[in-house]
Amino acid sequence: MDVNTDSTETDTETPPESEYLSEDDLNYFETKEKLQARMEEIRSTIQEMILENESVPEIERLELKEFNVDDDRQKMHDAMVEEEVSRVKDRIEMEILERCYRRDLIKRDCWDCLKVKDRAVKAFHTEHEVTNYPLKERPQAELDDLKRVENRTKAELKQRAQEKGGEEEAEEVLSAQSGVMSSYSAELGLSHPYLYDQFSLHTTEQKLNQIIMLQDVIFRIKVALNTQFDKVYKQKVQEISRVKERNKQVRELLEELEVNEELWVPVLNDREVPERVFVVDDSEIKAEKYLTPEQEKEEERKRLEEQKHLAAKSDDVRERALDDMMDGVLEVKKDSVLKTEVPQPEFIVAKPDKEWTEEEKKQLKEYENKVKELNTEKEKYRKSLENEIKGLQKITKEATERFDEGLKKLFERKIKSDIAICQEELKIKTLNYSVLMEEVMRNEELELVQKLKEMSAQRKKMGEDLQKFENEVESFQESYNNIVADDKAQDKDFRKEFMSVHKAHVDQLYKLFKRRPRGQKKNAMEELDAQRNMPEGLTLPLWERFCQIRRTKIDTEHKIKATGATLAEMQASLLKKREEDETGEQEIEYLAAELENLREEKKNFLTDITVQFLLKQGQVEVTNMDLIPDYSESILLHRGKVEELNHTIRTLGEQKIAMMVQTKDFRKGIIQVEWDNTMRRMQIEDLKNKERDIQKLRLTEDHKEYLKTDSDSRVCKQAISMKETQAMQLKTYQKDMKYRKQKIRNLQAQAAMKEQKNVALDKQVQDMHVTVSQMRHIYEASATEENEAVNTEQRYQEVLLVQRLKDTARFQMEKLAFLSAEAQRLRMRNVPSLVQIKYD
């Protein structure tokens, strides 16, 4: 029996219900329970013995295997465990081997194949970082293709130069290309010198060559950025080493000042040192390290060797002598000023103050002066050390900030490089799309041409068959027409055959001639040819001849019927063949039209080139309703054409304005002349009216008197009358003025009284406001249910009183304003005014 010595768990089972047990189980149920109880008792006893064995001295302690009740079972169990452990170990080793293989594959495809590893540089004081471009080694085939394309382009440029001027250089041809800027690569100075002009890319070979050169441009951009990136990365590494050196100096100064301050130490993170990904630190392993017996022996051997080495080192006489004499260093540093102390005189501690001699007092004074001077020197030295620390930290800060500024410039260069790469990739995708569409159109064209050839050959064959069948139908039609004509001739010649017979017999025979048999033809014809059907008085030879003629007629009719059916079938087949021929012709026409449209589309596609531009703000005159402008209906115009058109428009506009000004001045002169003429006509009309009024004027006695009196006497009389009128008006004015002034004084007195009342009322209102506020506070502080109704009514009356006082004050203010306005109006009314009399 195998006893589990590591487990203290007891196995207890609930006895099953008797209704679910078999007869044998019911018979041996008590025996089984006793055996299980006995087993639990033995297990508990053995576990107690194991616990007791652990507490006895080591010399008396038994091994665990001594407590095994069944050694064979224990060995079998151990063998099973070993087998399971071996199996699990093999499985785990295979999993580890599989993962290592995957790791090697990933490392080979994503790391080892990279010539330039993916790396980043982070700023010292911000979270800003810049990454480089990971690059693979360029395949030799790609370099060969690039060299071939460059040689081909050089040859084309030389040929173009010779065609243009004979001695014109290829560089001049290059400079003559379109100056339209299509990407930032030219601004970065990394454009390929042999790139085709975008307007001259027509053939597939040129487009493929352009793609190869654009890929080289992208590679150059990445290499240029990586070069600057490497410089900045090396600069950061150097700067970190400088910071560490300065921190070392600062730490020495802080130790001298006996100050414990944590220093800022910059380090490279995992993005800046990606090689750390392949290095597993012991701190990253959370699981307990498993050592095989061989590894445990090796670790034990290393530990013993280390102990021997330390023991040998402790017995080294030279080292012990160096430690004893010079504290383990070959150079003794000079003591710090801060640690220097002035030795205190012995009498200060040995004698009391009263027993000091004059010489000792003098020494004490010198001691105090030295202490003071030393403290002053210490303070100066401390300040110099602090200034030196601040200077070193300032240098570190300025240097790291300068590095961050340089990193910002690198970041801007990276942004421009990314933009340039995206622009070049966009051109590559456009060219690939163009090449692909051209290939698709070429394949479609070849397919349509092949299909058109097959359809044409098939239609030619169908046409030949149709012509042959038409001839057959015409021939059959002629045969049918001949048979029909023969039938009609037999019908027409019937009476001629029996001209010697009586007309009545001929009529009876004609009726029998038109009769046709029913049922089967042979029996029916025999029935019709029977002599009983022969008319009376007709001879047998004539009847036999009649029967022969009728048989011939019936055979002809049957032949016409069969021939007609065959002819109808042939005509239907002919019609069907003609329809198929027309359908084939329509299909050929459709294929030809489709081929023509495809060729036209291909021609437009090859001539309508997609060109990429970098346009400045203001050069795009497209309404931007969405985030991306819609250029589907846009037209690209050269600036020179636009400026020329604008100049023409401006010139025509100036000419139009000059013409409009001239027309305006001329029209103004016409209007002026018309106005003068109208004025003259109106003046003439006025003069005529005055003349007519003068002629019709009736003079009264006053008029006559006025005309008779001379001017001097008339003027004198008028002067006297005016003086009297003036005196009377002056007297009336003075009287009215006196009354008005008295009224103004009364109104002013009333206004003053009203103002005093208003001031008193305002003060009363303010007091009541204070009273109301105080009463409210008092009420809020001491309100109860008993006096709530009384206080509410009192507050209501106070509010009404305040409102009435406000209304009264407002009414009096309005009345005072009205009286002031009335007084001002009366004052202005009494001021004398001169009336200007106009005499015509």
Beta strands, then each sheet from edge to edge (+ up, - down):
strand 1: 114-116
strand 2: 120-122
strand 3: 129-131
strand 4: 135-136
sheet 1: 1+ 4-
sheet 2: 2+ 3-
end
